[in-house]
Amino acid sequence: MNEEGRLYDFSILIQSHPPDNAFIKHMLSLFLANMPVTTSSLQKACKEQNWEEVHFNAHKMKAGIDTFNITPLKSIIRKIEKRSKHVSEADIETIQHDVQLIDDHIKKCILAMQQEIKTL
């Protein structure tokens, strides 16, 4: 569970790997390098209503969201991934809204992670 006020935490990383700042820093670096690109691709695909690409990017993002225990996004990314497989007209607005929520929250996480990586 996330600590009060935290956007993410390292609990899942620590469970699978002994607490090690070098490992955490490496994983943060990967997240910071890849997640902005994937989030941007998700937004573009959603705007273009390219549901196959939305599904691909949502699936790709799920691992990073889970690894850093970004709790508020866990169910949303899964909902996007599921709905993008068989999109009805009624789903489009919801998917677009959820993609925007993901983008907004990921940007906040990235800013916090960029600060935290400096302290490791």
Sequence and secondary structure as in RCSB ss.txt:
>XXXX:A:sequence
MNEEGRLYDFSILIQSHPPDNAFIKHMLSLFLANMPVTTSSLQKACKEQNWEEVHFNAHKMKAGIDTFNITPLKS
IIRKIEKRSKHVSEADIETIQHDVQLIDDHIKKCILAMQQEIKTL
>XXXX:A:secstr
   TT S  SHHHHHHS   HHHHHHHHHHHHHHHHHHHHHHHHHHHTT HHHHHHHHHHHHHHHHHTT HHHHH
HHHHHHHHTTS  HHHHHHHHHHHHHHHHHHHHHHHHHHHHHTT 
